[in-house]
Amino acid sequence: MGRYLVTGGAGYVGSHLVHALADRGDAVVVLDDLRQGHRAAVPAGAELVVADLADARRLEEVFAAWRFDAVFHFAALSLVGESMRAPLRYIVENVGNSLRLAEAAVRAGCLRFVLSSTAALFGDPETVPIEEGARLAPTSAYGESKLMVETGLDWAGRVHGLRSACLRYFNAAGADPAGRTGEDHEPETHLVPLAIGAALGTRPPLTVFGDDYPTPDGTCIRDYIHVTDLADAHLRVLARLGEGSCRYNLGTGTGYSVKQVIEAVERIGGRPVPHGYGPRRAGDPAVLVAGSAKLRRETGWAPRFGTLDDIVRTAWSWHEAHPRGFGDRGAATPAG
Ligand SMILES: NC(=O)c1ccc[n+]([C@@H]2O[C@H](COP(=O)([O-])OP(=O)(O)OC[C@H]3O[C@@H](n4cnc5c(N)ncnc54)[C@H](O)[C@@H]3O)[C@@H](O)[C@H]2O)c1
């Protein structure tokens, strides 16, 4: 049993990890300012500190109040499009908050740090699947900000002995199979909740960005990893951190097109997904699929919810049961 600090633990991916830690009896402190997170996503046994990560005093108080075995750092700005309108905000906030957090952890003697990084580090890849040693060439300020954080963690490792795991997620999707937490962002930009929302009538018809890509059906192909499998990978990587810092790709190695996702939602939900087609979005590569051989080999990880149907089934159940998401955004905002 350990005690862990989870920043952004009231958010989508973070809350799944918090449940996984609580399920195995670990103590968890969540630090989240609830700008995107939800109180109800945090299990009753976990401590929730509602604070902005930029608040250095609160951060010091948290490290003074508890001793942590590791930090899991999810809290970040993470919209690629927004980052291209406000690149400096993304870099200042993501890099500043993350490295101040690492600094506070080092000062408190907590030398294990797990970062939610991103496939956006690879930009428009030269080859697919994207192997773990592929060239890092972000094409967005968001991706660049995560790369800068990874670089800062490298230096903290060399100088202070901080052991960091940088986990480059591909597309997180699905929901807790037990229905305890799920995806509720506003704005929502992810395909699975948008397609399900369109089918349920809780969101507008879906716009597909481009059907003229060099893929079999013309729509973009992405690697969707079930969020419960993502959480499991974090636990395995944590166990491995004793051996030193590591960098992994978190994806399944299988890609699905936008049209395949729409078809799966229609089949599993038993309702049509109202949708139309728009122009391509700038900077969207045709195919992004992870090579995650290193993760599998070194941690023994393998997806348990590895099919698109597993993802859509769990996400559908959660959205059907929570048509307004966690229901904490006030009556005037659209349901999530
Ligand atoms: N969802 C994906 O597919 C995906 C893919 C690649 C990388 N990631 C990374 O994973 C992490 C989690 O993603 P998510 O989809 O769960 O996002 P999310 O927005 O659901 O979760 C982030 C949480 O952090 C909190 N937060 C943000 N800034 C904060 C701050 N300054 N202080 C305190 N709390 C703050 C938000 O309230 C939210 O609860 C992010 O770092 C993101 O970049 C996600």
The ligand as a Tripos MOL2 file, in Angstrom:
@<TRIPOS>MOLECULE
LIG
   44    48     1     0     0
SMALL
NO_CHARGES

@<TRIPOS>ATOM
      1 N1         -7.5970   12.1060  -23.2460 N.am      1 LIG1
      2 C1         -6.6750   11.7650  -24.1420 C.2       1 LIG1
      3 O1         -6.9530   11.0850  -25.1440 O.2       1 LIG1
      4 C2         -5.2400   12.1900  -23.9550 C.ar      1 LIG1
      5 C3         -4.3190   11.9020  -24.9780 C.ar      1 LIG1
      6 C4         -2.9870   12.2780  -24.7950 C.ar      1 LIG1
      7 C5         -2.5990   12.9060  -23.6240 C.ar      1 LIG1
      8 N2         -3.5240   13.1980  -22.6560 N.ar      1 LIG1
      9 C6         -3.0610   13.8780  -21.4290 C.3       1 LIG1
     10 O2         -3.6220   13.2200  -20.3190 O.3       1 LIG1
     11 C7         -3.9420   14.1480  -19.2960 C.3       1 LIG1
     12 C8         -5.3730   13.9800  -18.8720 C.3       1 LIG1
     13 O3         -6.2370   14.1250  -19.9900 O.3       1 LIG1
     14 P1         -7.8160   14.0830  -19.7960 P.3       1 LIG1
     15 O4         -8.4160   13.7920  -21.1170 O.co2     1 LIG1
     16 O5         -8.1340   13.2310  -18.6340 O.co2     1 LIG1
     17 O6         -8.0700   15.6170  -19.4640 O.3       1 LIG1
     18 P2         -9.1110   16.2590  -18.4250 P.3       1 LIG1
     19 O7         -9.2600   17.6820  -18.8040 O.co2     1 LIG1
     20 O8        -10.3300   15.4140  -18.3050 O.co2     1 LIG1
     21 O9         -8.3160   16.1420  -17.0520 O.3       1 LIG1
     22 C9         -7.3980   17.1030  -16.6290 C.3       1 LIG1
     23 C10        -7.7590   17.4910  -15.2090 C.3       1 LIG1
     24 O10        -6.8000   18.4360  -14.7400 O.3       1 LIG1
     25 C11        -7.4640   19.5110  -14.1150 C.3       1 LIG1
     26 N3         -6.5990   20.6860  -14.2710 N.ar      1 LIG1
     27 C12        -6.1900   21.2450  -15.4460 C.ar      1 LIG1
     28 N4         -5.3730   22.2740  -15.1900 N.ar      1 LIG1
     29 C13        -5.2550   22.3580  -13.8390 C.ar      1 LIG1
     30 C14        -4.5300   23.2130  -12.9630 C.ar      1 LIG1
     31 N5         -3.7660   24.2170  -13.4200 N.pl3     1 LIG1
     32 N6         -4.6470   23.0170  -11.6270 N.ar      1 LIG1
     33 C15        -5.4090   22.0070  -11.1330 C.ar      1 LIG1
     34 N7         -6.1050   21.1710  -11.9130 N.ar      1 LIG1
     35 C16        -6.0290   21.3510  -13.2580 C.ar      1 LIG1
     36 C17        -8.8060   19.6350  -14.8070 C.3       1 LIG1
     37 O11        -9.7890   20.2190  -13.9690 O.3       1 LIG1
     38 C18        -9.1230   18.1650  -15.1110 C.3       1 LIG1
     39 O12        -9.8470   17.5660  -14.0550 O.3       1 LIG1
     40 C19        -3.5930   15.5230  -19.8410 C.3       1 LIG1
     41 O13        -2.3280   15.8860  -19.3410 O.3       1 LIG1
     42 C20        -3.5370   15.3190  -21.3440 C.3       1 LIG1
     43 O14        -2.6210   16.1910  -21.9450 O.3       1 LIG1
     44 C21        -4.8380   12.8590  -22.8000 C.ar      1 LIG1
@<TRIPOS>BOND
     1     1     2 1
     2     2     3 2
     3     2     4 1
     4     4     5 ar
     5     4    44 ar
     6     5     6 ar
     7     6     7 ar
     8     7     8 ar
     9     8     9 1
    10     8    44 ar
    11     9    10 1
    12     9    42 1
    13    10    11 1
    14    11    12 1
    15    11    40 1
    16    12    13 1
    17    13    14 1
    18    14    15 2
    19    14    16 1
    20    14    17 1
    21    17    18 1
    22    18    19 2
    23    18    20 1
    24    18    21 1
    25    21    22 1
    26    22    23 1
    27    23    24 1
    28    23    38 1
    29    24    25 1
    30    25    26 1
    31    25    36 1
    32    26    27 ar
    33    26    35 ar
    34    27    28 ar
    35    28    29 ar
    36    29    30 ar
    37    29    35 ar
    38    30    31 1
    39    30    32 ar
    40    32    33 ar
    41    33    34 ar
    42    34    35 ar
    43    36    37 1
    44    36    38 1
    45    38    39 1
    46    40    41 1
    47    40    42 1
    48    42    43 1
@<TRIPOS>SUBSTRUCTURE
     1 LIG1         1 GROUP 0 **** ****
